């Protein structure tokens, strides 16, 4: 029992040494660095205050997106293709039935990479994506995480409709003004946040 107490004391001593920090009044610290970080910096009332406000897109007229119109450019997410296959839906035909206009589906490199990583089970989805009617968009970022890439693209360019069934991605896109969302519901494609002027059927939010 005595031996165990001794070893415990040694461990406690070592731990205590690790927790030691240099005092702010130590001679080794330079005078310029000796300021206590807990003290708040005094605010100068005459200093010019800089406010950074995100620049509003020139494509938007309030919440109305002027860049949307036929032919529609639809940015497809990985799970949208999988949901389409499960519901036995032809992607391009059903997009046209939903929007009553010509639709051009777009696939990013990271969506293609995600499907390739998922393996042989998703080879049907890969075959659909590699159809010449699907436009390819090159990605310059690292990794194959498609959600961040899609959000970044629709923030910069307001000409896309995002096709996804991912709840998290939908939530993120709803925060971006002027970007409609297409998704699979009740064995058909539905659209939400689409301007009434285009005559597209309203989807449930």
C-alpha positions as CSV (number, residue, x, y, z in Angstrom):
1,X,0.0,0.0,0.0
2,X,2.9,2.3,0.9
3,X,4.5,1.8,-2.5
4,X,1.3,2.7,-4.3
5,X,1.1,6.0,-2.3
6,X,4.7,6.8,-3.2
7,X,4.0,6.3,-7.0
8,X,0.8,8.3,-6.8
9,X,2.8,11.2,-5.2
10,X,5.4,11.1,-7.9
11,X,2.7,11.1,-10.6
12,X,1.0,14.1,-8.9
13,X,4.3,16.0,-8.7
14,X,5.0,15.4,-12.4
15,X,1.4,16.6,-13.3
16,X,1.9,19.7,-11.2
17,X,5.1,20.6,-13.0
18,X,3.3,20.3,-16.3
19,X,0.7,22.8,-15.2
20,X,3.2,25.5,-14.1
21,X,3.0,28.7,-16.2
22,X,5.3,31.8,-16.3
23,X,4.1,34.7,-14.2
24,X,3.3,37.8,-16.2
25,X,5.8,39.8,-14.0
26,X,8.7,37.4,-14.8
27,X,12.0,39.0,-16.0
28,X,12.2,36.7,-19.0
29,X,9.1,38.3,-20.6
30,X,9.7,41.4,-22.6
31,X,8.1,44.7,-21.4
32,X,6.0,45.0,-24.6
33,X,4.6,41.5,-24.0
34,X,4.0,41.9,-20.3
35,X,0.5,43.3,-20.6
36,X,-2.1,41.3,-18.8
37,X,-4.3,39.6,-21.4
38,X,-7.2,39.8,-18.9
39,X,-7.3,43.6,-19.1
40,X,-9.5,45.0,-21.8
41,X,-8.0,47.3,-24.4
42,X,-9.3,50.9,-24.1
43,X,-11.6,51.9,-27.0
44,X,-10.7,55.1,-28.7
45,X,-13.9,57.1,-29.4
46,X,-12.2,58.9,-32.4
47,X,-11.1,55.7,-34.1
48,X,-12.8,55.0,-37.5
49,X,-15.0,51.9,-37.1
50,X,-14.9,49.5,-40.0
51,X,-18.1,47.4,-40.6
52,X,-17.9,44.4,-43.0
53,X,-21.2,43.8,-44.7
54,X,-21.5,40.9,-47.2
55,X,-22.0,42.3,-50.7
56,X,-25.5,41.7,-52.1
57,X,-25.6,39.9,-55.4
58,X,-26.5,42.0,-58.5
59,X,-28.7,39.2,-59.7
60,X,-31.2,39.8,-56.9
61,X,-34.0,42.3,-56.9
62,X,-34.9,42.0,-53.2
63,X,-35.7,38.3,-52.9
64,X,-36.4,37.9,-56.6
65,X,-33.6,36.3,-58.6
66,X,-33.4,37.8,-62.1
67,X,-30.8,35.2,-63.3
68,X,-33.3,32.4,-63.1
69,X,-35.1,31.4,-66.3
70,X,-35.2,28.7,-68.9
71,X,-33.1,26.8,-69.7
72,X,-32.7,26.1,-66.0
73,X,-29.3,25.2,-64.7
74,X,-29.7,22.5,-62.0
75,X,-26.8,21.6,-59.7
76,X,-27.2,18.0,-58.6
77,X,-26.1,16.5,-55.2
78,X,-25.1,12.8,-54.7
79,X,-28.2,11.7,-52.8
80,X,-30.6,13.3,-55.3
81,X,-29.4,10.8,-57.9
82,X,-29.7,7.9,-55.4
83,X,-33.3,9.0,-54.5
84,X,-34.1,9.3,-58.3
85,X,-32.9,5.7,-58.8
86,X,-34.8,4.4,-55.8
87,X,-38.0,6.0,-57.1
88,X,-37.3,4.9,-60.7
89,X,-37.3,8.5,-62.1
90,X,-35.6,9.6,-65.3
91,X,-33.6,12.7,-64.1
92,X,-33.9,15.0,-67.1
93,X,-37.5,14.1,-68.1
94,X,-38.8,14.6,-64.6
95,X,-36.9,17.9,-64.2
96,X,-38.7,19.1,-67.4
97,X,-42.1,17.8,-66.1
98,X,-41.5,19.8,-62.9
99,X,-40.4,23.1,-64.4
100,X,-42.2,23.0,-67.8
101,X,-39.0,24.1,-69.5
102,X,-35.6,22.8,-70.8
103,X,-33.3,21.8,-67.9
104,X,-29.5,21.4,-68.0
105,X,-28.2,19.2,-65.1
106,X,-24.8,20.0,-63.7
107,X,-22.5,17.7,-61.8
108,X,-19.4,18.8,-59.9
109,X,-16.1,16.8,-59.7
110,X,-16.6,16.3,-56.0
111,X,-20.1,14.7,-56.5
112,X,-18.6,12.4,-59.0
113,X,-15.7,11.6,-56.5
114,X,-18.3,10.9,-53.7
115,X,-20.1,8.4,-56.0
116,X,-16.8,6.7,-57.0
117,X,-15.9,6.3,-53.3
118,X,-19.2,4.6,-52.5
119,X,-18.1,1.7,-54.7
120,X,-19.8,-0.9,-56.9
121,X,-23.2,-0.5,-55.3
122,X,-23.6,3.0,-56.9
123,X,-22.4,2.1,-60.4
124,X,-25.9,2.8,-61.8
125,X,-25.7,6.4,-60.4
126,X,-22.2,6.8,-61.9
127,X,-23.5,5.6,-65.3
128,X,-26.4,8.2,-65.2
129,X,-24.0,11.0,-64.2
130,X,-21.6,10.2,-67.1
131,X,-24.5,10.8,-69.6
132,X,-23.3,13.4,-72.2
133,X,-26.5,15.5,-71.4
134,X,-25.0,16.1,-67.9
135,X,-22.6,19.1,-67.8
136,X,-19.4,18.7,-65.8
137,X,-18.2,21.5,-63.4
138,X,-14.5,21.4,-62.4
139,X,-13.6,21.8,-58.7
140,X,-10.4,23.6,-57.6
141,X,-10.8,22.8,-53.9
142,X,-9.2,19.9,-52.0
143,X,-11.2,16.8,-50.9
144,X,-14.5,15.4,-52.2
145,X,-17.0,17.0,-49.7
146,X,-19.7,18.2,-52.1
147,X,-22.0,20.1,-49.7
148,X,-19.5,23.0,-49.1
149,X,-18.7,23.1,-52.8
150,X,-22.4,23.4,-53.8
151,X,-23.0,26.1,-51.1
152,X,-20.0,28.1,-52.2
153,X,-21.1,27.9,-55.9
154,X,-24.7,29.0,-55.4
155,X,-23.5,31.9,-53.1
156,X,-21.2,33.2,-55.9
157,X,-23.4,32.4,-58.9
158,X,-27.1,32.8,-58.5
159,X,-28.0,31.1,-61.8
160,X,-28.4,27.6,-60.3
161,X,-31.3,25.5,-58.8
162,X,-29.9,23.0,-56.3
163,X,-31.3,19.4,-56.5
164,X,-30.9,17.6,-53.2
165,X,-32.7,15.6,-50.6
166,X,-30.1,16.2,-47.9
167,X,-31.8,18.0,-44.9
168,X,-28.6,19.8,-43.7
169,X,-27.8,21.0,-47.2
170,X,-31.4,22.2,-47.7
171,X,-31.1,24.2,-44.4
172,X,-27.9,25.8,-45.5
173,X,-29.3,26.7,-48.9
174,X,-32.5,28.2,-47.5
175,X,-30.2,30.9,-45.8
176,X,-29.0,32.0,-49.2
177,X,-31.5,34.3,-50.9
178,X,-32.7,33.6,-54.4
179,X,-31.7,29.9,-54.7
180,X,-34.5,27.4,-55.3
181,X,-34.3,23.8,-54.1
182,X,-35.5,20.7,-56.1
183,X,-36.1,17.5,-54.2
184,X,-37.8,14.1,-54.6
185,X,-41.1,13.7,-52.8
186,X,-44.0,11.3,-53.4
187,X,-42.3,9.7,-56.4
188,X,-41.9,12.9,-58.3
189,X,-39.7,16.1,-58.4
190,X,-40.9,19.1,-56.4
191,X,-39.5,22.6,-56.2
192,X,-39.5,25.1,-53.4
193,X,-38.7,28.9,-53.3
194,X,-39.3,29.2,-57.1
195,X,-40.7,32.6,-58.2
196,X,-44.4,32.5,-59.2
197,X,-43.7,34.4,-62.4
198,X,-42.1,31.3,-64.0
199,X,-45.3,29.2,-63.4
200,X,-43.5,26.3,-61.7
201,X,-45.5,24.3,-59.2
202,X,-44.9,25.3,-55.6
203,X,-43.3,22.7,-53.3
204,X,-43.8,22.3,-49.6
205,X,-41.2,24.1,-47.5
